[in-house]
Amino acid sequence: MTWTNWAGDESCRPAVVAQPGSVDELSDVVARATAAGRTARAAGAGHSFGDLVPTSGVIVSLDGLGGVLSVDTAAGLARVAAGTRLRDLNVLLAAHGLALANLGDIDRQSVGGAMSTATHGTGRRLGNLATQIEALDIVLADGSLLAVTADDPEILRAARVSIGALGIIASYTLRVVPAFRLRCEHHAAPLEETIAGLDEAVDGNDHYEFFIFPHAGQAWTKATNRTSEPAVSRGRLSRYVNDIVVENRLLDGLCRLGRAWPRLIPRLNRLITGLASDSVRIDDSYQIFPSVRDVRFTETEWALPRAACAGALRDMLAMIERRRFDVNFPLEVRFVAADEESFLSPSYGRETAYIAAHMYRGMEWAPYFTAVQEIALAYDGRPHWGKRHSLGAGDLAPRYPAWDRFQAVRTRLDPAGRFTNEHVRRVLGAVDAATHKGGSNVQHRIG
Ligand SMILES: Cc1cc2nc3c(=O)[nH]c(=O)nc-3n(C[C@H](O)[C@H](O)[C@H](O)COP(=O)(O)OP(=O)(O)OC[C@H]3O[C@@H](n4cnc5c(N)ncnc54)[C@H](O)[C@@H]3O)c2cc1C
């Protein structure tokens, strides 16, 4: 059987694909893989862009382990199976009058996949999703189940964001909040005005982000705030026309045109930005945060110190023009609070601006992403763990103050490297503390 990611550009033929239906079965699958001398990789919804999951060993799909296991409304805690898709979790929490405090652009990921790569939304007072973890249960290479709580802070801090390299997480206890409603305003604005007013907008809204279609000189801003106003619900037809026809079908059509005739891209981008009209929506938080993303693309994303955002953005936009890259997908800019907990969080220890660059499927992305990476590194950037970059362990170690503490836990939990694949070997190195600070193994060209 072939395993393929969402973008359709990473695949593998594992020896075994297992889909355990209980924690006991998960333990058994992992123990049998180890006994057979195979490595194991957890697979959530396959929405990461690089080769995080692919292996010739065992792929352990978490699709059979979903659902809310228990809820403590008074304490604001929910215990959740790791394979639960975020969209299902949102509905299950809403039934208890609860919600996640923040979400990213989509709700298709599994909880385990989203946590393990430090998936994030936007909001300067809110951390990435992994900051909501209170405790977790992880299956180790011998099949044993380790319950990790704040009583073992080193393991908990390492396991929050660990790209599947410590073991397979069966469940999480998450901090949740009372359900809330959001008012979301989209606004088209001149690009320079948006960049110049960035701090005010980020500090003045609960959640603020913007998109920039290169070559168009315009930004498309999204400011979202908590409200007690009643929902302004859109009919199913209006939702279909806006979310599916305009944001997906039309975008897909224009991207196809641009892929066939790259010279048209600047004009197409101006057309798309011209079509964007201001809008207001009010709805439950979990209806407002995610969008439908049917158009397939690939992506690189960088976590920068927030103060570096404007400079890095200007450099990236200038680079796109100077090098005449035909880019028909927007840059996306978001903001998150410092993560003081997760050793491998890209926002570890600093308030962060994330800048993401995308490329439509079937178009050459490596030279563009490499140029974005060079600029991000010059601004002390750290890559999103679930997206494309070419850094190796030697390059990443100095960027993470708690790198050695993560590696010490890894050596303790997975001394034989049973949860390693080629990707993990590149970005985290071998399971041997002595090798982690080895020289740079960056491939200067992504791809
Ligand atoms: C259309 C689209 C939109 C996106 N939007 C955002 C966004 O807004 N913000 C953002 O930050 N990211 C975003 N992403 C990236 C995405 O959130 C991450 O790549 C996330 O990891 C995907 O979750 P998944 O369930 O698909 O995980 P997978 O891709 O299946 O796995 C990701 C990693 O987690 C590991 N893993 C999965 N489950 C477990 C487990 N139970 N135990 C241990 N390890 C596990 C895997 O081994 C792998 O290393 C987006 C991706 C796509 C395709």
The ligand as an ORCA input file, in Angstrom:
! r2SCAN-3c Opt
* xyz 0 1
  C      -4.236     22.993      3.976
  C      -3.329     23.042      5.180
  C      -3.481     24.068      6.100
  C      -2.644     24.141      7.219
  N      -2.803     25.166      8.104
  C      -1.959     25.301      9.146
  C      -2.085     26.377     10.074
  O      -2.996     27.198      9.968
  N      -1.171     26.471     11.068
  C      -0.146     25.591     11.199
  O       0.682     25.756     12.092
  N      -0.019     24.529     10.369
  C      -0.905     24.372      9.354
  N      -0.785     23.291      8.520
  C       0.225     22.274      8.833
  C      -0.384     21.161      9.699
  O      -1.135     21.686     10.770
  C       0.722     20.296     10.299
  O       1.555     19.802      9.311
  C       0.144     19.127     11.142
  O       1.207     18.376     11.627
  C      -0.756     18.227     10.344
  O      -1.438     17.341     11.196
  P      -1.704     15.848     10.719
  O      -2.674     15.240     11.637
  O      -2.026     15.858      9.283
  O      -0.259     15.233     10.988
  P       0.669     14.342     10.041
  O       1.088     15.172      8.868
  O       0.014     13.077      9.751
  O       1.904     14.128     11.009
  C       2.717     15.243     11.388
  C       3.787     14.783     12.360
  O       3.201     14.462     13.613
  C       3.530     13.130     13.977
  N       2.368     12.570     14.672
  C       1.095     12.511     14.224
  N       0.317     11.929     15.154
  C       1.107     11.601     16.189
  C       0.899     10.934     17.424
  N      -0.320     10.512     17.802
  N       1.965     10.730     18.234
  C       3.200     11.152     17.874
  N       3.454     11.781     16.725
  C       2.422     12.011     15.887
  C       3.853     12.422     12.678
  O       4.704     11.314     12.880
  C       4.539     13.536     11.908
  O       5.875     13.647     12.299
  C      -1.621     23.171      7.403
  C      -1.483     22.124      6.490
  C      -2.341     22.049      5.381
  C      -2.184     20.932      4.402
*
